[in-house]
Amino acid sequence: MNRLNNSKMKILITGANGFIGSHLLRRFSTLNGFHVCGMVREKSDLFRLAGGSYDLRYASLNDPLDDVVRGFDVVIHTAARSSDWGGYESFRRTNVGGTVNLVRASVARGVGRFIHFSSTVIYGFSGNRLTGEDSPAAPFNNPYCLTKVRAEEELLRYRDRIRLTILRPSNVFGPGDLTTTYPLFEALRLGMPGFPAGGKYLTSPCYIDNLVTATELAIRSECSSGEAFNISDGNDVLWREFLTSIAEELGVKPPRMAIPAGLLKPSAWGMEKLYTLFHLSKPPIITPYRIAQVINDYSFSIEKAKRMLGYLPICSTEEGIRESVKWFIGVAS
């Protein structure tokens, strides 16, 4: 790989203003041996990058990207349409079309390594217990899940032309996450009445600092092109334990009741049909995607990442909860 001034590895991070991308940008900007640059859209909200001075490139995934990626040794691709609500075409255009556009430009301009952020959603929500990377994709019928699978399939066509590594984080949480962490903590603070399905199913938390650690290891790894790795905190827990830990750290009462899955599923499907009928852009309070994740085990093995990347989580889930609560209280107050 080329090096800046014969010493520094040049890294481009897409989606650098997002939850995951901003953590990567801040972390790698502090490390010796790296020159890191973030790619963001022209009108992106940069609030997560406040207080720092970063090298930024302005472009969309579907723009011509040859000049954007020129000169970089590594492209870390975090940018995606990440939601459980919306039409398929908008997800396909970003998550599949944009990813293919980016990898093609990277190949054309001699980028040495491409690290793609996928997700454990590719395995589906029909029940996972320590699911490994050799398990087949079985995505939930949802645009985000379907396009995450399709993006991986398209990327593997380029595995002989660029060193490709796929990271599949599980349920990522942490400071700066307004999609899952903040709404979940706010619901608990306001008195979430009950545990979905009694909270008796496993979830697979992934604190953001652990994901950043895994990414750094992937940059330095000599593993074969095309390898995929599950990334989590490595201590999957029951939903009721996870939610109770958050509630205790917040200083509020944890949920008490058990809300039956038989009530949640039809309610979610009904709300989805209603919102779709009226072409509402905001998602309903509950969606089939959200319910499916909590009424089935969602647990993944990280043994491959440990073995091939040398990955070991640097933070426990409990430590991650404490740091996330500090952030939440600061933002919510």
Salt bridges, closest charged atoms under 4 A:
ASP55 OD2 - HIS35 NE2 3.39
ASP66 OD2 - ARG109 NE 3.55
ASP67 OD1 - ARG70 NH2 2.52
ASP73 OD2 - ARG3 NH1 3.90
ASP84 OD2 - ARG290 NE 2.57
GLU89 OE2 - ARG92 NH2 2.79
GLU89 OE2 - ARG93 NH1 3.91
GLU152 OE1 - ARG168 NH2 2.69
GLU154 OE2 - ARG150 NE 3.30
GLU154 OE1 - ARG157 NE 3.34
GLU186 OE2 - ARG189 NH2 2.86
GLU216 OE1 - ARG27 NH2 3.88
GLU216 OE2 - ARG220 NH2 3.19
GLU222 OE1 - ARG163 NH1 2.89
GLU227 OE1 - LYS304 NZ 2.62
ASP297 OD2 - ARG129 NE 2.93
GLU303 OE2 - LYS306 NZ 3.53
GLU323 OE2 - LYS326 NZ 3.25
